[in-house]
Amino acid sequence: SFYPDVTFTVAAKTRYNDGFKVSTHTAYSLNKYLVRRELPSGTNSYVLSMSKLDLLLASFLADYNTYNIKGLSLSDLGTNINSDFQEKEEELIDRQEARDVIASAVSRIAEQKSLIIDKANTYALVHADHVLNVPLNSSGFVIADREIPFYQMVIHGYVNYAGEPINYTVDSQETLLKILEIGANPYFLWGYADSSIVKDTPFQYLLSTNYSTWLDFALEFYQEVNSVLKPLQGQTIVAHNQLDKDVYETVYENGTRIVVNYGDVPVHIEEHLIDSRSYLVME
């Protein structure tokens, strides 16, 4: 499937008379300045006032539907919520009002398109077919005793989801174990050209993206994940337990248990021996 990616909460003023009016279409900060934001590409942009979202969306969909593309990727509409502190009180939009406007917009898009949504807060999650960049780990704050994959336990069996691109991770084996623990999909971010082409450009955050470097590894990685998680795609997660210092168990509604050992030494779980940095599937 094909999912072109679009942003709706920020707009770059790229040319004169492009339809975007900075003074009337931009959100205002609490101190009454126009809100600007730099895009990953280095382009300066303006944060769109949510009072203009419906107008923008109607115009966009009218044009986009002429291409007869069934999918759409929302890079920010499922995540960013921006207030607009206009001078006139009747024009001010707080976060809750902005959230309601966005929820309504995502719902309208979902009536027409299959959606990939980045991260996805709850109001957008209910309309997503796929969610990308779901956090695989906790914040790491010391106040937390251990990680619990709460988000994944809620949505598994209802929507497909993936964490950050695997070609961005430091330890692919640990990422494999985490994916199996939380029931996520493998996700790679690729381009056609050699990665060096973006060196010393605003796009140099795109790390190691040449597809040919990763293709064989990705195929092997996918096949291993698929052999474990394919039978569980429609299953909900009913429990998540810590069995040992570095050993975690995920239990699905059909009784399947996946036990992962992140430790550097083998462990015995019941009558089974699980190698270091390995996993076991119990039907």
N, C-alpha and C positions, 0 to 999 in steps of 0.2 A: 504494500500500500504506500501511497505517496502523501506526505504530510508537510507542505510548505510551512515554514515558521514565521510568525508575525508577532509584533509587539503592539499592544494597544494602550499602555499606560504612559509611554514616552513617545515623543515625536521629534525628529531632527528637522530643523528649518534648512532645507537643502537648496532651495531656489526661490526666487521672488514669485509671488502669486501662485504658490503651490496649494493653496486652500487652507493652510494652517496659519491662523492669525495669532501671533504670539501674545498680544495684550489681552485677548478675550478667550483664547483656548487653553491658556496655561494656568495651572494651579498656583495659588499664592501661599507663601509661608506665613507663620504666625506674626512675623514682623513685616508682613506685606510686601515681601520681595517675590518676584517670579522665581519659581523653583526650577533649577537646572540640574541635570544629571549627566555625567559622562558615561557613554556606552563603552563596552569592552573594546570596541574598535578604536576608541579615542575620540569619537565624534561627540561634540557637545549637543545635548538635546534638552528638551523642555518636558516637564511632567504635565501630562494632560489633565485638565480639570474633568472630574468624573461627571460633571453636568453636561459635558460635550460628548460623552462616550456613546450614547444612543445614536446621535447624529453621525458620528464617525463610523459606527458599526453598520448602520443602514447603508451608508455610501460604500463601505468596503464590500459588504456581502453582495450588493447589486453588481459590482464589478467582478468579484471573485466567482460568483455563480456562473458567469459566462464561460468560464473555463471547464465547467463540469468536473471539478475535482472533488472527490468525496471526503477527503481528509483535511485536517487543519491542525497545526501545532501552535499552542499558545505558550509563548516563552515567559510571559509575565502576568497574564490576566488571572491566573490561578494562585498567585503568590503576593503580588504587590497591592497594598491598599493605601491610598494617599488621600489625605484630607485636602480641602481647599478653603483657606481662610479669606474669603472675599470680604471687602469692606462693608457691603450691605448684608445685614444679618440674614435676610431672606434668600440670599445667594450662597451663603456659607454651607459647606458640606463637611460634616465630621466623618470620622472613620466608620462608624456604624452605617451612616447613610451611603458612604462610598462602597462599603461591603455589599449593601443591598443592591446598589446599581450594578456592581460587577456580577453578583450572583444571577441577576436577571439577564445580563448580557450573555454570560456563559450558557445559561439555559437556552436562550434564543439560538445561539450558534449550534448547540448540541442537537437541536431539533432538525438541523439541516446537514450537519457534518459529524463524522467520526473524529474524536479529539485525542490528541496527545497533549498532556499538560505538564509543565515543569513544576515539580514539587507538589503542588495542589493542596491548598487549604480545603477544608470540608465542603464549603459551598461550591467549589469547582470539582472536587473529587467525585461527587455523585454523578457527574456528567462525563467523566473521563473514561476512555477505553484503555489508555495506556498512561502511566505516570513515570516521568524520568527524574533522575537526581533526588530520589527519596533518600533521606539520611540513613546510612547503614550503621552508624554508631551514635552514641549519645554525645552530649556536649563535652563530656569528660570532666565536668566540675567535681571537685573532691567531695562535695556534700552528698553525692549519689553513691550508694553502696555497690550497685552493679547495673548493667544495661538490661533493659527489657524492650523487646521489639514491639512496643504497643501499637504503633501505626500499622505495622505489617500484620499483626494479629487481627486487627480490625478489618483490613481490606482484602486479605488473601482469600481467593475463591470468588471475588467479585470484580476485581480490576487487575490488569497486568501492571507490574511495576518493576523498576530497575533503579539501582543506585547510580553513583558517578561512573563515567566511562572506565572500563577496565584498563585501557591503555594509559590512563592517568594514575593508576594505583602503583604503589611502591612494591608490594608483595602480592603477586598474583595468586599464590597458593592460599594465603590468608583470606584474600578476597573470595576465592572459590568456596572456602569453608563458610564465610559469612553469608554468601548467596544461598548456600544450601541450608544454613541455619534459619534464615528468615524468609526463604521461599521466593527470592527475587529472580528476575531474568537477567541474563548476561547483556551488557550494553557496551558497545564500542562506538567511538566517535572518529570517523575517518574522512579523509579527503583523497583525491586522486594524485595530486602533485607531491613531490618530496617535501617533507616537513621543513627543510632548510629554506624553502622559498619565503616563509613568513618571518625568518630571523630579522631582527632589528626593524620590525614593523609593528603597528598596534595589535596585530594578530598573533604575536609570538607566544601568547598564552595557549595557543592550540598546540599541545605537546604531542610529538610522535604520532602523527595522524595519517601517514602514508599507508594506505590499505594493504599494499603488497607485503609490507613488513610484518603485518599481523595476521594475514589470512589463514595460514596453516595453524597457527596457535589458536586463533579464534574458533576454527572448526573443531579442533580437539577439545577446547574448553566447553564449547556449546554441547557437543555430544555427551560429555561427561555430566554436565548439569541436566541436560534433557533426559538422560537415562534415569535420573533420580526424581526429578520434579514433574516430568510429563504426566504421570498417573495422578498427581496431586493438584493439577491446575484448578479444578473446580472444588477443591476441598478447603474447608475453613481450618484455621489453626485453633485448637482448643486448649493448649497448654504449652508453657515454656518454662523449663526448669534448669537450675544449675546443679549438676550431679557431682562435680568436683571442682577444684580450683580453676581449671581452664577447660572444663567439659560442660557442654550445654546440650539440652535435649528439646526438640520441638515435636509436639504431638498433633497429629491431624485427626479430623473427625472420623475417618475410616479406620483409625487405630495405628496407622503408620507412624513410626518414631524415627527421627533422624537425630543422631548423636554426633556432635563434632568435638574433636579434641584439638584445641589450639596450642597445647603444651608441647614441650620439647622431649617428653618421655611418654612411652606407651602407658595406657591405663586399662584396668579391668573394670568393666561395667557389666554387672550380673555375671553371666558365664562367658562374656565376650571380651576379647582383647582388641583395643583400638590403638593403632600405631600413632606415633607423634605426628601432629599436624595432618591428621587424617579424619575420616568419618565412617560411620556405620549406619546402614538403613535396615530397620527391623520392621517387617511387614506386620 
